[in-house]
C-alpha cells in the first residue's frame, strides 16, 4: 500500500478519458504522450454517416514504431569480450553464452551468423504489467540520470517496469520486440524456424508484428501448450492453463523448395488405424488399397488370376490402376493382396515405412507429453540442490519437442536470446547425448539482478546470467554422469562491452599535444589480445565458435583462428623478418595493431612482403 500523498489536484482530463473509454473503448489509443482519445473515431461513433479522416489501411500501428524500425538499423559500436574464467573448455567448445543487451548482441552477430541459425527459441517478457521491458532509447537522459532513476545499473541494464497504467503499455512492449525480431530473422537459415512463447496479453499483437517481419505466409502455427497440470480455483474468471508458442518459418516449403520441412515425431509402438501384418511380411505392417481406377484404356482391362484360380476383371466402367507389366512386377514383389483365403479382389499393399516415418505434430501440447511449468521449476531445483533459483523455467522436454519439430540436423545451431535459466542449452546437450549429435547453442541474456529477497540471491547468484551459466555447468555434469556420451559439454562466455578502440570525442580544432599523446595508441589500456581477436572475428564475420589457438612465431605471440583462416599478432616490433616468418604459414587473413609495427617503413615493407610471399593473404590493421 502506498501511504504517500501525491500532492496534486485531480487530473480532470484523465478522468474524462476514462469515462469516454468506458463507453467507447475503441476510441482510446496510445500516443507519445500516453493515452488519448482518437477524435476521428469518436466522431464516427456519434454519427450515422461516414466521417472522412485519415486514409484507412490494414496494418498495426503504435507510437514508436518508426523509431523501432530505425533502432534495428542503427549500427552498434559495442563489442564482445571473452570471459575465460566463467567458461568451460574455452579453446575447444563450439557453444556460446553471451551476457548483455540482446539488441546490441544481435547486431554484433549479423555478419558472423547471417543465415546460419536453424532454430531460434525465445521466451520474452510477457507484458503482464509485472514484467519489465527493455528500453532502448535513452538519448534524452544523461548516464547520471539513468543511474539515479534506476533505469540503468552497474551491469548496464536497461530495464524499466511496464505497469498497465502506463499510457504506452502495449506500445513500449511492441517497440522492444520489433527490432529484436527483425534482426533475428536475418540469422535464420533458408529452412530455419523461430518459436516464441507468449501468453494471452500480447499474442494478438505478436502475431501482427511477426506477420510483418517474417511474412504472413510464413506463419506455421499457434501452438497451445498446457503449462499447468491443475486448475487455479482462486482465479478471478478463468483458470489460465496454457501459453502460446508462435511458430514462423524463414521460408515455407510451398513458396521455396529449400524452405522449412517440419520434423515428424517418433511413432513409438502405436499402430495406426488400418495397418496390420496378416501375412507376416518382413517389411512390417501395411495397409491396402483397391487396385482399381475410374479411367484408363482397354489395356487396363486384363484378367487377373487369384491364388485359388478365380478369374478377376475390373467392374463395369472401371479399370485396373496399373498396367499388366506393373501388375506382374508388384505380384513378384508380394505387393498384391488377395485376402486371407487368397480368393479376394486384388488390392495393392502399402507399407507404413514407405508412407512416412513419424507423426505430424499437433498444435496442442499436453503437459503429459512435454512437461509443465512446475516440472521445469523442479528440474532447476534438482540441479541446484533444492534451491528455487528461477521462477517459471520451461521444462527440458518442451524444448526437446520443439527441436524435433524443427527437424534439426546433427550440426545445427540453436539461438535463444532471452535465455533466462538456459533451458535451451540444457535441452540441446540432452538431445546430443541421446543421438550423438553435435548441435551448438548460443545463449544471450541481460545480467538482470536477482531480488535480494529471492532464494537465488541468498544462494549467491546476484544476476540471472550467473544462474544460467551455473545451470549449464551442472546440467552438463549430470548428463555426462548419466549417459557417458562423448559430446561437447563446454561453452565460451562473452560479455558485451564498449569498443576496444579509443573513443574520440574531440573536434579537429580541439586537439592539442595532450590529446594527441592520449590517442597515440588507439586501443584502450585495459583490453587484452583476446579482446581484440574477438572484435576482429566479429568485424570479419567469423563465427565465435571457431577454434582459437595461441602459438609463437619468430618470438611473437600469434592467435590463430580455425587453422589458417585468421592470424592475429598484436605484439610490438613487427618488422620484415616477422613478415617472412608468418608468410610461410600462408594464412588467409592477417591482422596487426597499427602501433605494432617497428616504424612506418616497416609497416609498408611488411605489406609488400606479404603480397610477394603469400599473395592469398589479406592483411588488415586495427
DAGI-V655635 format. One record per residue. N is the residue number from 1. D_FIRST is the distance of its C-alpha to the first C-alpha in Angstrom with 2 decimals. Layout:
N,D_FIRST  N,D_FIRST
This chain:
1,0.00  2,3.81  3,6.25  4,9.19  5,11.85  6,13.53  7,16.85  8,18.52  9,20.43  10,19.92  11,21.25  12,23.98  13,25.40  14,22.31  15,22.13  16,25.83  17,25.56  18,23.04  19,25.54  20,28.48  21,26.73  22,26.26  23,30.05  24,31.25  25,28.83  26,31.73  27,31.89  28,28.51  29,29.12  30,27.73  31,29.39  32,29.29  33,27.15  34,24.70  35,24.96  36,28.09  37,30.52  38,33.74  39,36.11  40,39.10  41,37.49  42,36.28  43,39.85  44,41.16  45,38.93  46,40.37  47,43.95  48,46.55  49,48.32  50,47.49  51,45.85  52,47.10  53,44.43  54,43.92  55,46.15  56,44.53  57,44.53  58,43.19  59,40.68  60,37.03  61,35.84  62,32.60  63,31.89  64,32.73  65,35.24  66,38.20  67,36.38  68,35.53  69,39.26  70,40.26  71,37.79  72,39.65  73,42.96  74,42.27  75,43.92  76,42.12  77,43.51  78,41.62  79,43.41  80,42.91  81,43.80  82,44.97  83,43.20  84,45.96  85,44.21  86,41.55  87,44.16  88,46.43  89,50.10  90,49.39  91,53.06  92,53.77  93,50.64  94,50.02  95,46.27  96,43.73  97,40.13  98,38.66  99,35.55  100,34.18  101,32.89  102,34.66  103,35.57  104,37.66  105,39.04  106,40.15  107,42.01  108,43.74  109,44.84  110,46.42  111,49.96  112,50.04  113,48.68  114,49.74  115,50.68  116,50.45  117,47.31  118,48.14  119,44.66  120,41.16  121,38.13  122,34.57  123,31.15  124,29.02  125,25.25  126,24.73  127,22.38  128,19.84  129,17.04  130,15.91  131,19.23  132,20.66  133,23.77  134,26.60  135,27.07  136,30.79  137,31.37  138,30.38  139,33.60  140,32.02  141,30.11  142,31.64  143,31.08  144,29.49  145,26.97  146,26.14  147,25.70  148,23.55  149,21.26  150,20.95  151,22.98  152,25.70  153,26.15  154,29.24  155,30.01  156,30.31  157,27.45  158,26.67  159,23.47  160,20.56  161,17.59  162,18.58  163,15.77  164,17.22  165,16.24  166,18.77  167,21.90  168,24.03  169,22.26  170,25.59  171,27.69  172,26.11  173,26.47  174,30.05  175,30.93  176,29.88  177,31.94  178,34.99  179,36.70  180,36.15  181,37.79  182,40.50  183,41.41  184,41.20  185,43.78  186,46.34  187,46.21  188,47.09  189,50.69  190,52.71  191,51.97  192,48.40  193,45.30  194,41.53  195,38.91  196,35.29  197,32.56  198,29.94  199,27.91  200,27.93  201,25.44  202,28.10  203,31.34  204,32.85  205,32.30  206,33.39  207,36.57  208,37.33  209,37.06  210,38.96  211,41.64  212,41.99  213,42.12  214,44.12  215,45.92  216,45.33  217,48.48  218,47.07  219,44.22  220,45.28  221,42.66  222,39.13  223,38.95  224,36.53  225,35.45  226,34.33  227,31.61  228,30.60  229,33.06  230,31.19  231,29.15  232,25.46  233,25.58  234,21.83  235,21.97  236,20.97  237,24.46  238,26.75  239,26.59  240,27.00  241,29.84  242,31.06  243,30.83  244,33.36  245,35.75  246,37.55  247,41.06  248,43.05  249,46.48  250,47.87  251,50.95  252,51.75  253,55.12  254,56.32  255,56.27  256,57.09  257,59.42  258,57.61  259,54.20  260,51.84  261,53.46  262,51.02  263,51.43  264,52.59  265,51.12  266,53.34  267,54.97  268,55.07  269,57.58  270,56.77  271,59.96  272,59.45  273,60.85  274,64.54  275,65.30  276,67.66  277,70.71  278,73.54  279,76.27  280,74.49  281,74.52  282,73.72  283,71.48  284,68.91  285,67.53  286,68.54  287,68.62  288,71.44  289,72.02  290,75.09  291,77.76  292,78.22  293,77.61  294,78.03  295,80.06  296,82.65  297,86.39  298,89.49  299,89.12  300,85.95  301,87.97  302,89.69  303,90.36  304,88.16  305,89.69  306,87.39  307,88.08  308,89.84  309,92.13  310,90.64  311,90.92  312,87.76  313,87.57  314,84.51  315,84.14  316,85.68  317,83.86  318,82.06  319,82.75  320,81.95  321,78.95  322,80.76  323,84.26  324,87.01  325,86.70  326,82.92  327,83.37  328,85.94  329,83.55  330,80.66  331,83.06  332,84.21  333,80.62  334,79.92  335,77.45  336,79.20  337,78.39  338,80.87  339,79.00  340,79.35  341,82.97  342,83.89  343,85.01  344,82.05  345,81.58  346,80.64  347,76.99  348,75.54  349,73.28  350,69.98  351,68.38  352,64.62  353,64.87  354,66.40  355,63.84  356,60.57  357,59.37  358,55.86  359,53.37  360,51.48  361,47.70  362,45.55  363,42.55  364,40.67  365,39.90  366,39.26  367,37.43  368,40.66  369,42.38  370,39.98  371,37.24  372,33.53  373,30.25  374,30.25  375,33.77  376,32.77  377,30.09  378,32.69  379,35.23  380,33.18  381,32.38  382,36.12  383,36.98  384,34.51  385,35.61  386,32.81  387,29.97  388,27.35  389,27.50  390,26.51  391,24.39  392,26.36  393,29.79  394,32.57  395,35.41  396,38.69  397,40.63  398,38.83  399,39.79  400,43.30  401,43.64  402,42.73  403,45.20  404,47.93  405,47.19  406,47.45  407,51.01  408,50.53  409,53.69  410,54.04  411,53.61  412,50.78  413,47.81  414,44.24  415,41.35  416,37.60  417,35.67  418,32.18  419,33.50  420,30.36  421,31.71  422,35.25  423,36.09  424,38.58  425,40.51  426,40.57  427,41.89  428,44.50  429,45.88  430,45.98  431,47.88  432,50.30  433,50.96  434,51.83  435,54.27  436,55.30  437,53.75  438,52.99  439,49.94  440,47.82  441,44.11  442,42.14  443,38.47  444,36.21  445,32.69  446,30.41  447,29.58  448,25.83  449,24.26  450,22.91  451,19.54  452,20.23  453,18.76  454,21.03  455,24.40  456,26.16  457,25.06  458,25.98  459,29.28  460,30.06  461,29.29  462,27.51  463,27.62  464,28.47  465,32.07  466,32.72  467,31.70  468,33.88  469,36.90  470,36.81  471,36.47  472,39.64  473,41.51  474,40.76  475,41.39  476,44.65  477,45.82  478,44.98  479,46.84  480,49.78  481,50.07  482,49.92  483,52.17  484,54.17  485,54.09  486,55.52  487,52.84  488,50.87  489,48.05  490,47.26  491,45.11  492,45.17  493,42.01  494,41.68  495,39.00  496,38.38  497,39.32  498,40.96  499,44.64  500,47.19  501,49.11  502,48.72  503,46.56  504,48.87  505,47.29  506,50.44  507,52.64  508,56.37  509,57.11  510,54.49  511,56.23  512,58.05  513,59.61  514,56.36  515,54.43  516,57.41  517,57.48  518,53.76  519,54.33  520,57.65  521,55.89  522,53.74  523,51.77  524,48.80  525,49.66  526,47.23  527,48.22  528,50.49  529,53.32  530,51.19  531,48.54  532,51.35  533,52.78  534,49.48  535,49.20  536,52.87  537,52.34  538,49.51  539,51.55  540,54.59  541,52.71  542,53.37  543,51.06  544,49.05  545,50.30  546,53.93  547,55.56  548,55.75  549,58.46  550,59.52  551,63.18  552,65.60  553,68.12  554,70.65  555,68.56  556,65.33  557,62.06  558,61.67  559,58.81  560,60.07  561,57.92  562,59.24  563,62.73  564,64.38  565,61.68  566,60.33  567,61.51  568,59.46  569,60.89  570,58.96  571,61.32  572,63.32  573,67.08  574,67.46  575,71.15  576,74.04  577,74.65  578,71.11  579,71.38  580,74.48  581,72.82  582,69.70  583,71.84  584,73.67  585,70.44  586,70.40  587,66.58  588,65.33  589,62.94  590,63.00  591,60.41  592,60.93  593,59.08  594,60.62  595,60.99  596,62.47  597,65.98  598,68.65  599,69.37  600,69.58  601,73.01  602,71.78  603,68.94  604,71.46  605,73.91  606,71.30  607,70.44  608,74.14  609,74.93  610,72.19  611,73.59  612,77.03  613,76.23  614,73.23  615,73.34  616,70.57  617,68.07  618,65.55  619,64.62  620,61.50  621,60.21  622,56.67
